[in-house]
Amino acid sequence: MKKVITTLVVAAVSIFVTAVFAKEEAKAKAGEELFKKHCVACHPDGGNIINPQKTLHKKDLDANNIKRPADIINKMRNPGPGMTKFDEATISDKEAREIAAYVMKAFK
C-alpha cells in the first residue's frame, strides 16, 4: 500500500511540475510574439536603433536602473524621448507583463 501511495504522489508531483513548466513556456512564447509585434522594429536582437546606449541587454538595463519587469512596464507606459508610448489600450497589463518577462529572459 505504501508503494502505491508513493507512486501516486510521485506521479502527481510530476504532473504538477510539467504543467507549471508548460504554462511558463506558453507565457514566454506569448511574450516573444508580443515583442515581435510591438517592439522588434526599434529593438532588433535587443538593441536600440534610436539610442544605442539604451539596449534591452542586461548590462544596459542595469546601467539605466531597469532591474525588474515592473521597470520595463513603467518604461513602456512612460517612455523617454524617441520611444513610442504603449498605453493599456495598445498593450494590456497582462501583455506588458509577458513582454517584460520575455525581455528579462531573452537579452541577458
N, C-alpha and C positions, 0 to 999 in steps of 0.2 A: 504494500500500500504506500509506504514511504517513497519508494522508487517512482510510482505513478504520479504522486503529488509533485515530486521533484521535477519529473519530466514535464508535467503541465506548467509548473512555474517557469521553467527554462523556456518553454515554448511561448508562454505569454510575454515574457520579457523580450524575447527575440522579435516577436510580432510588434510589440510596442516600439522598440528601437528602430526597426525597419520602417515603421510608419512615421516616426519623427524624422528620420533621415530623408524619406521620400518627400515629406512636407517641406523641409528645408531646401531640398533640391528644387522643388517646384517654385518656391519663393525666389531662389537665386535665378532661375530661368526667367521668371516674370520680371525681376529687376533688370536682367540683361536685356530683355526685349524692350522694356520701357526706356532704358538708357539708349539703346539704338534708335528708338523712335524720337526721343526728345533731346538727347544730349550729344550724340556722337558727331554731329556736324561741327561743333565747336571743340569737342574733346576727343578727337580720334586717338585711340590707344591710350586714353587717359591724359593726353596732352592738353594744350590750350592754345588755340590759334589766335586768340585776341591778346592774351598776356602769358607768355611762356614761363613766367615765374610762378604762375598760379595753376599748376597742373593738378591732376587728381591723384598723383603718386604720393605715397605716404610721407616722404620727406618734405614735399611742398605743402601738403595739407598740414603737417605738424608746424612747419615754419609760419603758416598763416593762421595758426591757432584753431584748426579744424581737426578735432580729435575724436569726435563721436558722430554717429549717424545723425543725431539731432542738429549738430553743427552744419552738416551738409544740407539738411532740410531747411534750416534757417537761411542759408546762403541761396537756396533755390527760391525761397519766398521773399528774400530781401537782398537781391544781388548788388554787387558793386558795378562800377562803370563798365559798359561793354557786354554785360551778361543779360540775357533775357530773363524777365521775371516770370516765374511759374506759380501762378496763384492756384487756389484749391479748385477752381472751375476748370483749369487746364490739366492739372495733375492732382489727383485726390491725395489726402493724407496717407492712405494705405499705399498708393503707388509711390509717393515720395519716400516712404519708409523702405519700400522694396528697392528703389533706385539707390538710396543711401547705403543700404546693406550691400548691394552689389558693388558699389564704388569702394567701400571699405575692404572688401574681399579681393576684388579684381586687380587693383592697382597698388599692391603692397610695395 
